[in-house]
Amino acid sequence: MRLYALCDQDMLDKKGLSLEIFLEKANEHKAEIIQYRAKNADIAFIKKQLIAIRKEYDGFLIVNDAYELIEFCDGVHMGQEDLREIDEDINKAVTILRSVIGSDKILGVSTHNEEEVLQANSMDLNYIGLGAYRDTLTKQDVSTVLGDKLDAIAQLSDHYVAAIGGVKLDDKFEHVTYHVIGSRLFE
């Protein structure tokens, strides 16, 4: 199992956890990637947090949505809705985003079903997030839980696959590269 740690600022605030405590847990579990997500923060706060993470963490650092901060990290992760804010045509949005962040940076997008995975196969991506695997507390809008279907859908991807949404450290997948885990690091 390869770990992709999701550092969600809202979750940290809700649980009263510091960024430093999260980073200790991520390092303890040997996370290869950390994605920093702060849906309710301004760009200056996100930048400050990315700089703080970089000081304590040597792995790959991904920012969620805030592609304008790409110089402070190794890549960006975008959701389907966030891509549509760039362009209604998701393929065009990924092309635009890739031209902004450059070819040397990591680009990942969220996918939720077979159709989105197959569409992503034609995009210039490094990985997809696929899920939700289970219900999750950090995202209230999860409409489709894939459960055991996740691994079969992951097999359709031409990109690395990160299982998202309610994933646990001891979950087993055959066609998934990374387990994306946030608050479950503390279980």
N, C-alpha and C positions, 0 to 999 in steps of 0.2 A: 504494500500500500504506500502510495506517494501522497504526501499531504500538501494541500493548498489551503492556507488558513485565511478565513474571511474575518477581517477586523472591522466590524460594523460599529460606528461611533454611537449610534442610538442604543445598541445593545450594551456597550460599555457603560454609557450613562445610566441606563435603566438598572443595571446590576451593580453600579457603584464601583466599577473596575477601572483602573488606570491603564493607559496605553502601555506603560512599562510592565505591568502584570501580564497583559495579553502577550507582549513580546517574549517575556520569560517562558510562558506556556508554549508559544509557537516554537521557540528555540528548543525547549525541552523535548517536544514531539518531532523535532527535525523537519519543520515545514520547509519545503523547497520554494514555495511562493507565498507571499502575503498580498492579499488584495485589501486596500483601504477603501471603505465606503462610508460616506457621511452625507446622506441624502438631505439633511436639514441644516447643513453648515455652509458658511460662505467660503469663497475660494481662498481667502487669506488663511482661514483656520485649517482648511485641507492642506494647503502648502506647508504650514507649520508642522502638521502631523506627519506629512511625508518626510520632511527633513528629520524629524525626531525618530521616525522608524528607521531611516537610512543609517543613523548613527549607531543603532543597536542591532541591526539585522543585515546579514551579508547575502541573503538569497535574492530571488527575483521579487521586485516590488511593483505591483499593479495598482493603478488608481481606477476607481469606479467612476465612470462618466466624465470626470473633469480632465478631458484630453488637453485642455489648455495648459495643464501642469505636467505635460509629458517629460519635460526636461528634468524633473525631480524624481523620475521613476523609470522602470524598464518597459512599461506598457500600460495599456488601458483596456478596461472591460466595459462593454456596453450592453444594455438590455434592448430588447426589440423596440419598445416604446421610445427609448432614448435615441436609437438610430433613426426612427421616423421623425424626430425633431430636426435632424440634419437634412433628411430628404425622405419623402413618402416612399420612394423606391429604395428598399433596404439594400439591394445590390449597389445602387449608386451611392447610398450613404456610406457603405463600407469603403468604396473606392475613394470618396472624398476624405473620409477619416484616415485611410492609409496614406493619402498624399500629404495630410497635415502632420501625422506622427512620424512618418518615414518608414522605410523598409527594415531598418535595424531595430525597431521596437516591436514588442509583443502586442498582438491584437486578438482579443477574444470577445465573443458575443454569447448571450444567453439564448438557448433554444429550449423548447418545451414539448416538441412532438416530432414525429417522423418527417412531416412536411418541412419544418424549419431546419432540421438536420440536413435533409437533402438539398435545400436551398443554400445552406451554408457551405456545402461542398464546392460550389462554384466561386466562393469568395476568397479573397486574399487574407486569410486568417491564420493564426497560429494554433488556436484551440477553440472549442465550444464548451460552454457550460450547459449541461443537460439536466433537466429536472422540472419539477421537484420530485425527489425520490420518495420523501415522506412529507407529511404536514410539517410546517416550520413556524416558529414563533416570531422570527425576524421579518417575515413577509406575510402580511395579512391577505394579500390578493392572489394567493396560489389557488388557481381554479382547477388544475389538473395534477393529480399525483400519479406518477408513472409506476411506482412500486417495482415489482419484478420485471416489468416491460422495459425498464430503463436500460438494462444491459443489452437487450436485443436491438433496441433503437440505437444505442451507442455503436454497435457493430456497423451501422450504415454510414458512419462518419469517415470522411477522408482526413480529418484533423484529429489531434489529441482531444480526448474527452475528459472533462472534469464533471463528476457527479455533484449536483447541487441540491440543496433543499432537504434538511432533516437527515443528512448523512452522518453516520457514526464511525468512529475509528475502526471498529471491528467488522464493518460491512464488507462483503466480498463481491467483487465484480470481475468478470473476465475481460471485458472490452473497455474498461474505464482506466484512464491513466492516472487521474488525481481524484482524491476525496476532498471536497470542499467542506471545511468544518469551521464553524464560528464559535458559538457559545458552548458547543459540546466538548470543546477542549478542556472545559472546567468540570466535566462530569467524572 
